[in-house]
Amino acid sequence: MTDGTKSAKFSVDTHLFRELGELLVGRESTALIELVKNAYDADATEVTVFGENLGDPRRGVIRISDNGVGMDPDTFQRGFLRIAARLKTDGDRKSERYKRRFTGAKGIGRLAAHKLARQIEIQSIPWSASGKAVVGIDGFIDWNLVEAVETLDDVGADAIVARERPVKSGARNGTTLTLKVLRQKWTDAQRGRFLLEVEGLQAPKLLVQPLPKSFVSTQGLFVSPKVADASTGDPGFELKLEGDFEIGDNYWPVVLDAANWVLEIDASADGVRYAVLPTRSMAKETPQARAYNFSETHPSQKEGPFFHARLLLREGAASGKRDERAWSNRIAGVRVYMEGFRVLPYGEDADDWLYLSRDYNARDRKLRFLVDSVAPGKLGEVDQEGLLGLSSKHFFGGVFLTVNRSGSLEMLVNREGFVPDAAYEVIVNTVRRGIDLLTRVRAATNAAKAEAAAAAQPTGRTTTESSTADGSTKAKAEGSIKRLTEQTAELKRLAEQAPDTLKHKLIAVAEEVTHATEVSREVVPANTMVLVLASVGTQLAAFTHEVNRLLGLAADLESNIARLREEELPQKLKNRVSKVSGAASDLRRAIERQAAYLIDVVTPDARRRRSRQKAHDALNATWKLVATSAEHRGISFENDVDGELRTPPMFRAELMAIFTNLLTNAVKAAGTDGFIRAAADIRDDGELRIRLENTGEAVDPAEGERWFRPFESTTVQLDPVLGQGMGLGLGITRDILAEVGATIAFVRPRKGAATALEIVFPGATR
């Protein structure tokens, strides 16, 4: 340059490797998947992944070896050593030997190696179609030395080494990558998750091979799903895991044995077809189960994506030995595969890409993904069919995509999942629609089974027998009460005519029968309400799921508002946001209290076995449920029960129900600005006495028994937490206590209180 202008050129900082590695390769398992995909793109028929000393970064080794077409010095320089090389983007993007559709196009294979280790050794022997001698490559990269200098122009010869390797005719072609000086120490937990993801690199043979005739009797939509875009001469690809990556025994037969239904989906330009097939074991157990086929127009006939899917469904819990159950739960989920390789994170426990867990927890009665579908066709909606929906752990299946049939579907930059655009939504809606069709078929099968069972009931009974056998419990009881009344009158008539010695006995018997009749009359209407409460109780499990879901939503709302408060906002708007924040916190705490209480009462642990319960802790846990209502009334709670006092063996759910009834009654009765006090003592004979006292209107112990009768209640106002008294609480409480030999009664209150109830537990401990 004669005018003083100097030439300029771009330079690349070595820090680029670290930046691109973190950006383009999400996690270690993703990096390993990319290296295995490179072997597939190189026409390998088998690849072995070997691990050793993964818990020691300095001694740890990961080795990936394949029998693919390998690299010569030129390919190594232009492909492996060139970031974002164009070798896979030129031409028709198919492999040299078997014409496989390339799974990679970003040229980030060496960045995957960088993600896993600080050093990499490369030995490669190229494939020769003519069988003549070729030149291979021995390479070495030390990433620490590369990143020790500022730019790539400054990288020394000791950091990147590439030597030609003369190869004799007939030598085995392929590439071996040896990764040394691992980036991190692998804990048992990390290695367990890593192995789980590595194990799922490829689609399981159980899903991609023809289903055994011993498994299903009806042919589905395809013999085998289309997994990869390759020529018919492609011998396939096998992945072997060795060393620390070795999985050990597998239990794929367990998956087949446990499956009840098969769902297949064929989404093509001609339309979307669904096949729902019962397994042989299901058809044998339930003769009403039969195969169904449905079809509808593809929502994007021109662009796609087009794909195959095959899912197995297990209706019940995982069975078999402990390790077999663990295996079934570990491989459960609906996963996604591109050219036969898994796409993370779809199918993981925490990933609800098909909204199965969301809908299972919501317990919707209808199948929302069938609302706008014509696919059901010949199979109409079944009442309450949505309640048969199952979570993802009951499914084992795969959605199989190929590059040339995936339309506009794009992978995220870190190789974990797809861009959530219209093409992705087509896959979600189509697969989920198939699952909802399967749910409808199951609901129809159950309905047909119930009808068959009803039709098989024996007939020919007399009218009296039928009315007695088929009547409700209430009708039977009322009939018995009527007969008791008639028999009492008959006894009294006989007593008038009997000798004096017999007369007194007959009158005494008549009085006992009269008393029993009066008690029965009180119990019968109470039983009606108990049945209503029992039917409500059956919904508590679903309600518990819903409360826990709402708790998560409330927590998210609270955190989002908290972040909003940190923004630069006008003062007036900030004040309003503060008020909303306070309301969100109150909402979260209220739902949290309900969730904690429901867990204590309705979960299996609360009623699995009887054990000695700490009365002090149960009282505190129950008080959280009514604390808000008590605070609004200005009512305080004093729990003076010794923290070490324990009841006799009983279910926690029983004790929580007892204290719930008593505390809600006490809050309603204590009046404004009153108090509730709990105290206890234990006697030498192990008799535990718990006293619950409150202010408000007094109850005379002499008349206390009336409040244990059904429908005796002083409450007429409805409270959103405490409810309106139905007069059943104390009676239910007494019945629960009777199960453990305990009693309850009104007693004289101590100074300052107006009413007191005392529970006496035998056989308690400190």
C-alpha distance (Angstrom), angle and dihedral (degrees) to the residues before:
residue distance angle dihedral
M1 . . .
T2 3.83 . .
D3 3.82 97.3 .
G4 3.81 94.4 62.3
T5 3.81 94.9 -100.9
K6 3.82 112.4 138.7
S7 3.79 123.2 -145.0
A8 3.81 115.4 -108.3
K9 3.78 134.3 -157.8
F10 3.79 140.2 179.1
S11 3.78 120.3 -98.3
V12 3.79 128.8 -167.1
D13 3.79 123.3 -136.2
T14 3.81 113.2 -135.0
H15 3.80 87.2 -130.7
L16 3.82 84.4 78.7
F17 3.81 90.9 82.7
R18 3.78 92.8 59.2
E19 3.81 93.1 43.7
L20 3.79 94.4 48.3
G21 3.78 92.0 42.6
E22 3.79 92.4 56.0
L23 3.80 92.2 43.0
L24 3.80 101.2 43.3
V25 3.81 101.0 33.3
G26 3.80 112.7 52.0
R27 3.80 103.2 -169.1
E28 3.81 142.0 -10.8
S29 3.80 95.0 -90.2
T30 3.82 89.5 51.9
A31 3.81 89.2 52.2
L32 3.78 91.8 52.5
I33 3.80 91.1 47.5
E34 3.83 89.0 54.9
L35 3.82 91.3 52.9
V36 3.81 91.6 49.3
K37 3.81 89.8 48.3
N38 3.80 88.9 54.1
A39 3.81 88.2 57.6
Y40 3.81 90.1 50.2
D41 3.81 91.3 49.6
A42 3.82 87.4 51.1
D43 3.84 89.4 61.3
A44 3.79 95.1 -107.4
T45 3.80 115.1 165.4
E46 3.78 91.7 -161.7
V47 3.79 136.5 19.8
T48 3.79 128.0 -172.9
V49 3.79 123.2 -152.5
F50 3.81 112.0 -161.5
G51 3.81 126.4 -174.6
E52 3.79 130.4 -172.1
N53 3.81 134.3 174.6
L54 3.79 92.5 -1.3
G55 3.80 90.0 164.7
D56 3.84 92.2 62.8
P57 3.83 113.7 59.8
R58 3.80 94.7 -162.5
R59 3.80 95.0 49.8
G60 3.80 97.6 30.8
V61 3.80 120.3 115.3
I62 3.81 133.0 -172.3
R63 3.80 116.0 -171.3
I64 3.82 125.6 -171.2
S65 3.80 114.0 -171.9
D66 3.80 128.8 175.1
N67 3.80 141.9 170.6
G68 3.81 95.8 -129.2
V69 3.81 130.1 131.5
G70 3.81 91.9 -75.6
M71 3.82 127.7 -157.3
D72 3.77 136.4 -80.0
P73 3.85 120.0 -153.5
D74 3.81 93.0 -89.4
T75 3.82 93.8 49.7
F76 3.80 90.3 46.3
Q77 3.80 91.5 52.6
R78 3.82 97.3 42.9
G79 3.81 96.9 36.4
F80 3.78 114.3 26.3
L81 3.81 99.6 29.9
R82 3.79 95.8 41.3
I83 3.80 115.0 82.9
A84 3.83 112.0 -131.9
A85 3.80 90.8 5.6
R86 3.81 116.4 -166.2
L87 3.81 97.5 -139.3
K88 3.83 92.2 104.8
T89 3.78 94.6 43.9
D90 3.80 97.1 55.1
G91 3.80 122.1 93.1
D92 3.80 120.9 -9.0
R93 3.82 93.2 -24.7
K94 3.78 93.6 -117.9
S95 3.79 130.7 130.1
E96 3.77 122.4 -97.5
R97 3.79 101.4 -119.8
Y98 3.83 111.0 26.9
K99 3.80 98.6 19.6
R100 3.79 93.7 -121.9
R101 3.76 118.0 173.0
F102 3.82 107.0 -109.0
T103 3.79 112.8 -109.7
G104 3.80 92.7 -163.0
A105 3.76 130.5 54.6
K106 3.81 106.5 154.6
G107 3.81 97.9 77.4
I108 3.81 92.3 -129.2
G109 3.82 100.7 131.9
R110 3.79 93.6 110.8
L111 3.82 89.2 48.7
A112 3.80 87.7 57.6
A113 3.80 88.1 54.8
H114 3.82 88.9 48.7
K115 3.82 89.1 53.3
L116 3.80 92.3 57.1
A117 3.82 105.6 38.0
R118 3.79 146.2 7.9
Q119 3.81 95.9 -127.9
I120 3.79 133.0 39.3
E121 3.78 131.1 -170.8
I122 3.80 119.6 -161.1
Q123 3.80 126.2 -162.0
S124 3.79 115.4 174.9
I125 3.82 135.9 170.4
P126 3.81 115.8 -169.4
W127 3.79 123.4 -132.3
S128 3.77 116.8 -113.2
A129 3.79 118.9 -154.1
S130 3.83 89.8 -159.8
G131 3.81 94.9 45.9
K132 3.82 92.7 -124.0
A133 3.80 123.9 141.8
V134 3.80 114.0 -79.5
V135 3.79 139.5 -172.2
G136 3.78 118.9 -110.7
I137 3.77 132.9 -173.4
D138 3.82 138.1 -112.6
G139 3.80 109.3 -163.5
F140 3.78 139.0 175.7
I141 3.81 133.6 -173.6
D142 3.80 125.9 -172.1
W143 3.81 105.6 -165.9
N144 3.81 92.6 -168.0
L145 3.81 90.7 59.5
V146 3.80 91.1 44.6
E147 3.79 92.3 53.2
A148 3.80 93.4 42.2
V149 3.83 90.0 76.9
E150 3.78 125.9 62.5
T151 3.80 104.4 -122.0
L152 3.77 136.8 17.3
D153 3.81 89.4 -110.0
D154 3.81 88.0 65.4
V155 3.81 96.5 52.7
G156 3.80 109.3 122.9
A157 3.79 129.9 -135.3
D158 3.81 91.3 -106.8
A159 3.82 92.0 61.4
I160 3.82 97.3 56.0
V161 3.79 120.1 27.9
A162 3.81 127.6 -179.0
R163 3.81 120.6 175.7
E164 3.78 126.9 178.6
R165 3.77 114.1 -117.3
P166 3.83 117.2 -155.6
V167 3.79 110.0 -140.9
K168 3.78 127.3 -159.7
S169 3.77 122.5 -129.0
G170 3.82 112.7 -84.8
A171 3.80 95.5 24.6
R172 3.79 115.3 147.1
N173 3.78 110.8 -97.3
G174 3.79 123.8 -139.5
T175 3.80 144.9 89.9
T176 3.80 133.1 -92.2
L177 3.79 121.8 -163.7
T178 3.81 115.6 -167.3
L179 3.79 114.8 -166.5
K180 3.81 116.2 -160.8
V181 3.82 137.1 178.3
L182 3.79 94.7 33.9
R183 3.78 119.9 -136.4
Q184 3.80 94.2 -124.2
K185 3.78 144.7 11.9
W186 3.77 112.3 -102.8
T187 3.81 113.5 -132.8
D188 3.79 118.8 -157.0
A189 3.81 90.4 -103.3
Q190 3.82 93.1 49.5
R191 3.78 92.0 45.3
G192 3.80 90.7 48.7
R193 3.78 92.2 54.6
F194 3.78 91.4 41.4
L195 3.81 91.7 51.8
L196 3.79 90.8 48.0
E197 3.80 90.8 55.1
V198 3.80 93.8 41.9
E199 3.79 89.9 50.7
G200 3.79 89.2 57.5
L201 3.81 96.2 50.5
Q202 3.79 91.0 113.2
A203 3.76 132.4 37.2
P204 3.84 109.7 -93.5
K205 3.81 115.4 -106.3
L206 3.79 88.5 -126.0
L207 3.81 88.7 69.8
V208 3.81 101.2 37.8
Q209 3.81 101.7 41.4
P210 3.83 124.9 74.1
L211 3.79 111.7 -76.9
P212 3.83 112.0 -110.4
K213 3.81 115.7 -103.7
S214 3.78 87.0 -129.5
F215 3.83 87.7 62.6
V216 3.82 102.7 47.7
S217 3.77 129.1 13.6
T218 3.82 97.1 -160.1
Q219 3.81 125.8 69.5
G220 3.80 113.5 -120.3
L221 3.80 130.0 -151.5
F222 3.81 95.3 -68.2
V223 3.79 139.3 10.3
S224 3.80 90.7 -130.6
P225 3.82 127.6 0.7
K226 3.80 118.5 -111.1
V227 3.78 101.7 -104.2
A228 3.82 104.2 166.7
D229 3.80 139.3 18.1
A230 3.81 100.3 -119.9
S231 3.79 138.7 130.3
T232 3.78 121.1 -88.7
G233 3.80 88.0 -111.5
D234 3.81 92.7 62.1
P235 3.84 107.1 118.4
G236 3.80 90.8 -154.9
F237 3.77 134.2 -119.5
E238 3.80 131.1 -83.6
L239 3.80 126.0 -164.4
K240 3.81 119.7 -154.9
L241 3.80 124.2 -167.1
E242 3.78 117.6 -156.8
G243 3.79 141.2 170.1
D244 3.80 113.0 10.2
F245 3.80 88.3 -3.7
E246 3.79 94.3 58.8
I247 3.80 109.3 121.6
G248 3.81 100.2 -161.0
D249 3.79 122.3 -155.1
N250 3.77 120.1 10.7
Y251 3.75 129.1 -158.5
W252 3.80 104.7 -152.5
P253 3.84 90.9 140.9
V254 3.83 86.9 61.3
V255 3.81 89.4 60.8
L256 3.81 91.6 53.6
D257 3.80 93.3 45.6
A258 3.82 92.3 51.8
A259 3.83 97.5 45.2
N260 3.81 119.4 106.0
W261 3.80 102.3 177.7
V262 3.82 140.5 23.9
L263 3.80 124.2 -149.4
E264 3.81 120.9 -165.5
I265 3.81 125.5 -175.6
D266 3.81 127.6 -167.3
A267 3.81 111.3 -172.6
S268 3.80 110.7 -174.8
A269 3.80 139.4 144.5
D270 3.81 88.0 -90.4
G271 3.80 90.7 60.9
V272 3.78 142.5 -82.1
R273 3.80 117.4 -66.0
Y274 3.78 125.6 -168.0
A275 3.81 128.4 -165.7
V276 3.80 122.4 -168.7
L277 3.80 112.7 -167.6
P278 3.81 130.2 -179.2
T279 3.78 115.5 -138.3
R280 3.79 118.0 -117.9
S281 3.80 91.0 -106.4
M282 3.82 90.7 51.4
A283 3.82 92.6 48.4
K284 3.80 90.3 49.4
E285 3.79 93.5 49.4
T286 3.82 94.4 41.6
P287 3.84 113.1 28.5
Q288 3.82 89.7 -171.8
A289 3.84 90.1 67.9
R290 3.80 111.3 101.5
A291 3.79 140.1 161.3
Y292 3.81 122.5 -89.7
N293 3.81 132.9 -167.8
F294 3.80 124.2 -159.5
S295 3.79 134.3 177.0
E296 3.79 141.2 -174.7
T297 3.79 140.1 166.8
H298 3.79 117.0 -75.7
P299 3.84 108.8 -109.9
S300 3.83 90.5 -135.2
Q301 3.80 106.3 30.4
K302 3.81 96.5 169.6
E303 3.79 104.1 40.9
G304 3.78 104.8 25.0
P305 2.95 136.5 163.1
F306 3.81 94.0 -131.2
F307 3.78 120.7 -169.1
H308 3.80 150.0 142.9
A309 3.80 125.7 -116.5
R310 3.79 134.2 -173.0
L311 3.82 123.5 -172.1
L312 3.80 132.5 179.0
L313 3.81 119.3 -154.7
R314 3.80 127.3 -153.3
E315 3.80 111.0 -165.0
G316 3.80 100.7 -166.5
A317 3.77 134.5 43.3
A318 3.79 120.8 -65.0
S319 3.80 110.4 -83.9
G320 3.78 137.3 -164.6
K321 3.77 130.6 58.5
R322 3.78 121.7 -17.2
D323 3.82 95.0 -99.2
E324 3.80 90.5 46.0
R325 3.80 91.4 52.8
A326 3.80 90.3 47.6
W327 3.80 89.4 51.6
S328 3.82 92.8 50.0
N329 3.80 92.1 50.7
R330 3.80 92.4 44.7
I331 3.80 96.3 55.8
A332 3.81 95.3 38.3
G333 3.80 121.2 119.5
V334 3.79 140.2 68.8
R335 3.80 108.5 -81.2
V336 3.79 131.5 -169.8
Y337 3.81 125.0 -132.6
M338 3.81 130.2 -167.4
E339 3.81 114.3 -160.4
G340 3.80 87.7 -15.7
F341 3.83 96.0 -52.3
R342 3.77 123.7 110.0
V343 3.80 120.5 -107.0
L344 3.80 111.7 -146.3
P345 3.01 138.9 -107.9
Y346 3.81 98.2 19.1
G347 3.80 111.1 109.4
E348 3.80 97.0 21.3
D349 3.81 119.2 131.5
A350 3.80 93.9 -108.9
D351 3.82 94.8 43.8
D352 3.81 115.3 88.0
W353 3.80 97.4 178.9
L354 3.84 92.9 151.3
Y355 3.84 94.2 43.9
L356 3.81 90.3 -122.5
S357 3.79 95.2 136.1
R358 3.79 92.2 43.4
D359 3.81 93.1 54.0
Y360 3.80 93.5 40.3
N361 3.82 90.1 56.4
A362 3.82 92.9 42.4
R363 3.84 91.0 54.3
D364 3.79 93.8 -151.4
R365 3.80 113.7 -172.6
K366 3.80 93.6 -141.0
L367 3.80 133.5 56.3
R368 3.79 102.3 -116.1
F369 3.82 96.5 -167.6
L370 3.82 90.8 62.1
V371 3.80 96.0 54.2
D372 3.82 94.7 95.5
S373 3.81 97.6 28.3
V374 3.79 129.2 106.0
A375 3.80 90.5 -168.1
P376 3.84 97.6 99.3
G377 3.81 89.6 62.5
K378 3.78 104.4 147.1
L379 3.82 94.0 26.5
G380 3.78 114.2 71.0
E381 3.79 129.5 -156.7
V382 3.80 115.8 -71.0
D383 3.81 120.2 -143.6
Q384 3.83 113.5 -99.0
E385 3.82 90.3 -2.0
G386 3.80 93.2 147.5
L387 3.80 90.7 68.0
L388 3.81 88.8 68.4
G389 3.81 91.3 64.3
L390 3.80 113.6 122.1
S391 3.80 133.2 -151.7
S392 3.79 122.9 -108.5
K393 3.83 93.3 -96.1
H394 3.81 88.5 74.1
F395 3.82 92.4 59.2
F396 3.78 130.6 76.9
G397 3.76 113.7 -177.9
G398 3.76 152.6 108.4
V399 3.79 141.2 -126.1
F400 3.81 109.0 -144.9
L401 3.79 119.5 -150.0
T402 3.79 131.1 177.3
V403 3.78 125.7 -159.9
N404 3.80 96.0 -119.2
R405 3.84 93.1 49.7
S406 3.81 98.9 42.0
G407 3.80 96.4 87.7
S408 3.79 114.4 -161.2
L409 3.81 92.9 -13.8
E410 3.82 109.3 136.8
M411 3.80 130.3 -166.3
L412 3.79 118.0 -126.1
V413 3.78 114.4 -105.7
N414 3.83 92.8 -106.2
R415 3.83 91.3 52.1
E416 3.81 92.4 -116.6
G417 3.77 110.1 118.3
F418 3.79 135.2 -29.0
V419 3.77 131.9 -72.5
P420 3.84 103.3 -91.9
D421 3.79 95.7 -121.4
A422 3.81 133.1 131.4
A423 3.82 93.2 -73.7
Y424 3.79 91.3 54.3
E425 3.81 91.4 48.4
V426 3.81 89.6 54.2
I427 3.81 89.2 59.4
V428 3.82 93.3 46.3
N429 3.81 94.5 47.8
T430 3.81 94.5 43.6
V431 3.79 95.9 49.3
R432 3.78 93.7 42.1
R433 3.81 90.3 48.1
G434 3.79 88.4 55.7
I435 3.80 90.7 51.1
D436 3.81 90.7 50.3
L437 3.81 89.2 50.6
L438 3.78 88.2 53.2
T439 3.82 89.1 50.7
R440 3.81 90.6 51.6
V441 3.81 91.1 50.3
R442 3.81 89.7 50.8
A443 3.81 90.5 49.5
A444 3.82 91.5 49.7
T445 3.81 90.0 48.1
N446 3.81 91.6 51.9
A447 3.79 90.9 48.7
A448 3.82 91.3 50.5
K449 3.80 90.0 48.0
A450 3.82 91.2 52.0
E451 3.82 91.5 49.3
A452 3.80 91.0 50.3
A453 3.80 90.9 50.2
A454 3.82 91.5 49.9
A455 3.80 91.5 49.1
A456 3.81 90.4 51.6
Q457 3.83 93.6 58.9
P458 3.86 111.6 119.0
T459 3.82 116.6 -104.9
G460 3.79 136.3 -165.0
R461 3.80 100.2 79.7
T462 3.78 120.4 145.2
T463 3.78 120.6 -104.2
T464 3.80 91.9 -107.7
E465 3.80 92.5 48.4
S466 3.78 91.4 46.7
S467 3.77 94.8 49.7
T468 3.79 91.3 47.2
A469 3.79 94.9 46.5
D470 3.78 98.3 40.6
G471 3.79 99.9 38.0
S472 3.78 122.1 107.1
T473 3.79 121.8 -101.0
K474 3.79 88.7 -107.5
A475 3.83 92.6 53.4
K476 3.80 91.5 48.9
A477 3.81 91.7 49.4
E478 3.81 93.3 47.9
G479 3.81 89.5 50.8
S480 3.79 90.6 51.5
I481 3.82 91.7 48.5
K482 3.80 90.6 52.0
R483 3.81 91.3 51.0
L484 3.84 91.2 46.9
T485 3.81 90.3 53.1
E486 3.81 91.2 50.7
Q487 3.80 92.0 47.1
T488 3.83 91.4 49.2
A489 3.77 90.5 55.3
E490 3.81 89.8 48.1
L491 3.84 91.1 51.5
K492 3.80 91.3 52.6
R493 3.84 91.1 51.0
L494 3.79 90.4 50.4
A495 3.81 90.8 48.2
E496 3.81 91.2 58.6
Q497 3.80 90.9 57.9
A498 3.82 97.8 39.2
P499 3.83 127.6 94.4
D500 3.78 115.9 -90.5
T501 3.81 94.9 -103.6
L502 3.81 91.4 54.0
K503 3.78 94.4 35.9
H504 3.82 94.3 67.5
K505 3.80 91.6 48.1
L506 3.81 92.6 50.6
I507 3.82 92.1 48.5
A508 3.84 90.7 49.9
V509 3.82 90.5 50.8
A510 3.82 90.8 48.0
E511 3.80 90.8 52.3
E512 3.81 91.2 50.7
V513 3.81 90.6 50.0
T514 3.81 90.2 48.2
H515 3.80 90.5 52.0
A516 3.82 91.0 48.8
T517 3.78 89.8 49.8
E518 3.80 92.6 52.4
V519 3.82 91.3 49.4
S520 3.80 90.2 49.2
R521 3.80 91.3 51.6
E522 3.80 88.6 56.5
V523 3.79 93.5 46.0
V524 3.81 97.7 50.0
P525 3.83 97.9 64.1
A526 3.79 88.9 40.3
N527 3.80 88.9 54.8
T528 3.80 89.5 56.1
M529 3.77 90.7 57.8
V530 3.81 90.9 44.6
L531 3.81 89.0 56.7
V532 3.79 89.6 51.6
L533 3.80 90.3 49.6
A534 3.80 90.8 47.1
S535 3.80 91.1 53.9
V536 3.79 89.0 51.1
G537 3.78 88.9 48.5
T538 3.80 92.1 58.4
Q539 3.80 87.7 65.0
L540 3.81 93.6 53.1
A541 3.80 94.5 88.9
A542 3.80 91.7 55.7
F543 3.80 90.1 42.1
T544 3.81 89.8 53.3
H545 3.82 90.3 55.7
E546 3.80 89.5 49.3
V547 3.83 93.4 49.4
N548 3.80 90.8 50.6
R549 3.80 89.9 50.0
L550 3.81 90.6 49.8
L551 3.79 89.1 49.8
G552 3.80 89.8 58.1
L553 3.80 91.5 47.9
A554 3.80 91.4 48.6
A555 3.81 91.1 50.3
D556 3.82 90.3 50.3
L557 3.81 90.3 49.1
E558 3.80 91.4 50.5
S559 3.82 93.2 49.5
N560 3.81 92.6 46.2
I561 3.80 91.4 51.9
A562 3.81 89.6 47.2
R563 3.81 89.5 55.5
L564 3.79 89.8 47.5
R565 3.82 90.5 55.1
E566 3.81 88.9 58.2
E567 3.81 91.1 60.3
E568 3.81 122.6 95.5
L569 3.81 101.7 -96.8
P570 3.80 135.1 162.6
Q571 3.79 110.4 -92.0
K572 3.81 93.7 -115.6
L573 3.80 91.8 52.6
K574 3.80 91.1 43.8
N575 3.82 89.9 56.0
R576 3.78 90.6 52.9
V577 3.80 91.1 47.9
S578 3.83 88.8 52.3
K579 3.79 90.6 55.2
V580 3.80 90.9 48.6
S581 3.80 89.1 48.4
G582 3.79 91.3 54.4
A583 3.79 91.4 49.1
A584 3.82 90.7 49.1
S585 3.81 90.6 51.5
D586 3.81 91.2 50.0
L587 3.80 89.6 49.3
R588 3.79 92.6 50.3
R589 3.81 92.8 48.5
A590 3.81 92.2 48.2
I591 3.80 92.7 51.5
E592 3.81 89.6 44.2
R593 3.81 90.4 56.9
Q594 3.79 92.0 49.8
A595 3.81 92.2 47.1
A596 3.81 92.5 50.4
Y597 3.79 91.7 49.2
L598 3.82 94.5 48.0
I599 3.79 90.7 50.3
D600 3.80 88.9 53.8
V601 3.81 92.5 50.5
V602 3.81 112.9 30.5
T603 3.81 106.8 27.9
P604 3.82 118.4 101.5
D605 3.82 91.6 -112.7
A606 3.82 89.4 60.8
R607 3.82 91.4 60.3
R608 3.80 105.0 22.4
R609 3.80 98.1 99.0
R610 3.78 138.8 -6.6
S611 3.79 117.5 -108.5
R612 3.81 138.2 160.2
Q613 3.81 107.2 -79.3
K614 3.81 127.5 -151.7
A615 3.81 104.4 -120.4
H616 3.83 93.8 -158.8
D617 3.83 92.8 55.7
A618 3.81 94.0 45.6
L619 3.81 91.2 50.7
N620 3.81 91.4 51.8
A621 3.80 92.3 47.2
T622 3.81 91.4 51.0
W623 3.80 93.6 45.6
K624 3.82 89.7 61.5
L625 3.79 87.8 66.1
V626 3.81 94.6 57.2
A627 3.81 99.7 27.4
T628 3.81 95.3 100.0
S629 3.81 93.6 53.0
A630 3.80 90.0 45.4
E631 3.82 92.4 51.3
H632 3.81 90.8 51.9
R633 3.81 88.1 56.1
G634 3.80 93.0 44.1
I635 3.81 91.6 -115.5
S636 3.81 118.9 153.1
F637 3.80 127.9 -156.8
E638 3.81 126.2 -142.4
N639 3.79 115.7 -168.1
D640 3.81 105.1 -167.4
V641 3.80 94.9 162.2
D642 3.81 112.9 127.0
G643 3.80 109.1 -106.2
E644 3.81 92.4 -133.1
L645 3.82 98.3 53.5
R646 3.80 111.1 111.8
T647 3.78 132.1 -167.4
P648 3.80 123.8 -129.5
P649 3.86 112.9 -86.7
M650 3.81 110.5 -58.7
F651 3.79 140.2 138.2
R652 3.79 115.7 -84.5
A653 3.80 87.5 -132.3
E654 3.83 88.7 59.2
L655 3.80 93.9 52.3
M656 3.82 92.3 44.9
A657 3.82 90.5 51.2
I658 3.83 90.8 50.3
F659 3.80 94.6 50.5
T660 3.82 92.0 42.1
N661 3.80 91.4 57.6
L662 3.80 93.3 45.3
L663 3.81 97.7 44.7
T664 3.81 95.1 45.5
N665 3.81 88.7 51.0
A666 3.81 90.8 47.2
V667 3.81 93.6 50.6
K668 3.79 91.2 49.7
A669 3.82 91.7 47.8
A670 3.83 100.9 39.5
G671 3.79 95.2 80.2
T672 3.82 126.1 -148.7
D673 3.81 119.7 -29.2
G674 3.79 91.6 0.6
F675 3.77 132.7 131.2
I676 3.79 142.7 -126.0
R677 3.77 119.5 -147.4
A678 3.81 130.4 -167.9
A679 3.79 122.8 -165.2
A680 3.79 135.9 162.6
D681 3.78 144.2 -174.5
I682 3.79 134.5 -173.9
R683 3.78 124.7 -142.6
D684 3.77 130.6 -144.3
D685 3.81 92.2 -99.3
G686 3.84 90.7 57.4
E687 3.80 95.0 -102.8
L688 3.83 109.3 149.9
R689 3.80 117.1 -156.3
I690 3.80 118.6 -166.1
R691 3.79 116.2 -171.2
L692 3.80 122.7 -163.0
E693 3.83 115.3 -168.7
N694 3.78 133.4 178.4
T695 3.78 142.0 175.4
G696 3.80 123.2 -117.0
E697 3.79 128.1 70.7
A698 3.79 116.2 5.0
V699 3.79 123.8 -119.1
D700 3.81 115.5 -152.4
P701 3.82 107.8 -132.9
A702 3.81 88.1 -141.8
E703 3.82 88.7 64.2
G704 3.78 95.6 34.3
E705 3.80 95.9 106.2
R706 3.80 92.5 70.7
W707 3.81 90.0 67.4
F708 3.80 90.5 60.1
R709 3.81 90.6 60.7
P710 3.82 119.1 99.6
F711 3.81 116.3 -88.9
E712 3.80 94.7 8.8
S713 3.80 102.6 135.3
T714 3.79 137.3 149.1
T715 3.81 94.3 -161.6
V716 3.80 119.2 101.4
Q717 3.80 100.7 155.6
L718 3.80 122.5 82.7
D719 3.81 118.3 -128.5
P720 3.86 117.8 -167.3
V721 3.82 91.1 -134.8
L722 3.80 104.4 25.5
G723 3.80 95.9 38.0
Q724 3.79 125.8 -155.3
G725 3.78 117.2 -59.5
M726 3.82 115.8 -107.3
G727 3.78 95.3 -176.5
L728 3.79 93.5 -113.9
G729 3.82 100.7 97.3
L730 3.79 99.7 85.0
G731 3.78 93.2 41.1
I732 3.80 91.3 51.8
T733 3.80 89.9 46.0
R734 3.81 91.4 53.3
D735 3.83 91.5 48.7
I736 3.82 92.1 50.3
L737 3.80 91.3 49.2
A738 3.79 90.8 49.0
E739 3.81 88.3 61.3
V740 3.83 88.9 68.7
G741 3.79 95.9 36.0
A742 3.83 94.5 -101.9
T743 3.81 128.3 136.2
I744 3.81 135.7 -151.7
A745 3.80 131.1 -160.8
F746 3.80 142.9 153.7
V747 3.84 112.9 -94.8
R748 3.79 137.0 179.9
P749 3.82 109.7 -73.3
R750 3.76 123.6 -128.5
K751 3.81 125.1 -115.2
G752 3.81 114.0 -51.8
A753 3.80 96.8 15.7
A754 3.80 126.7 97.1
T755 3.81 102.3 -161.1
A756 3.79 134.2 27.6
L757 3.81 135.0 -173.6
E758 3.78 122.3 -168.0
I759 3.80 127.8 -158.8
V760 3.79 118.1 -161.0
F761 3.82 116.0 -157.9
P762 3.82 118.4 -171.3
G763 3.81 120.0 -148.6
A764 3.82 97.4 23.0
T765 3.82 125.4 154.3
R766 3.77 139.7 -148.8
